Amino acid sequence: VNELVCRVDFDQAWFKPFYVDEDGKMTEEDVPYASIEQVPDSVGKSIITNVGNLMFLESVSVFPVSYMDDDLCVFDFELLGTRIVARKIK
């Protein structure tokens, strides 16, 4: 929106289940997807995307920005009293 606030919209869900081994540690293939194109179509992805689009509230989609540079943005999610960090993937 401007340098003091940002607007976030919902488009698609990046859904990947994580698995743990016998020791309770995540396995090596549990790395997040690098792009939306890598996310395979699934019932879970469809459900989350549809629910996300139905439940998205524009009234809470504008956030004050507390820090921003070329690769990182920290914005305040006042509805839950927390901060969210987003990093640009190149």
N, C-alpha and C positions, 0 to 999 in steps of 0.2 A: 504494500500500500504506500509506504514511504520509509524513510530511514529509521523512524521510531516505532513502527508497527509492521507486522507482516500478516498475510492472509494465507491460510492453509485450506486446500480443497481436497476432498476424497475422490479418488479415481478408481484404483484397483487394490486388492489385497495381495501382499507378498506373504504367502503362507508356506511355511516349511516346518514339518514336525521335527523335533529334536529327540534323539535317542541316547540312552545311557548304557554303558557296559555293566558287567557284573559288579564292578567296584564303585558304581554310581557316578562315573565320569562320562562326559559327553564324548562321543566318537568323533574321529577326525573328519568324517564326511558331513558333520553338522555345522559346516561353514555356511553363513547366510548367502543367498543368491546375490550375485553381483548386479543383475539387471532383471527387469520384469519379464523379458523374453526368456530367461532361464527357468522361470516358474512354470512347471507343467500344469496343464489344465486338470482340475480335480473337482470333486463335489465340494470339498472343504473350501477351496478357493472361490468357487461360485457362490456358496452360501455366505461367506464373509464379505465378498464384494457386494452382493445384493443387499445384505443387511446394512453394511456400511453406507451404501448409497441411500437407502431408505431412512436411516437414523441420523445422517449427517445434518447438523444444525448450523446454518450460516451465521446465526446470531452469536455463536461462540467460536467462529473461525478466524477472528482477527486477534492477534496477540501482540503485546508490547515486546519490543526487542531489547534485551539487556546487553547483548554483545553480538558483533558481526564483523567478520573479515572476509577475505576471498574464498575461504574453504569451510568456515564454521559459523553457525548462527545459534545463539542461545535466546530463547524467548520464554516469557512467563505465561504459563497456563493458569490464569487466575481462578478459573472455575474449580480446579482441584488444589490450588495453592502450591503449585510445583513449577519447576523449570524443565524445558525440553531442549535437548541439544540435537542439532541436525548438522551432518557433515556432507559436503559435496563429494560425490564419487566421480572421479575423472576417468 
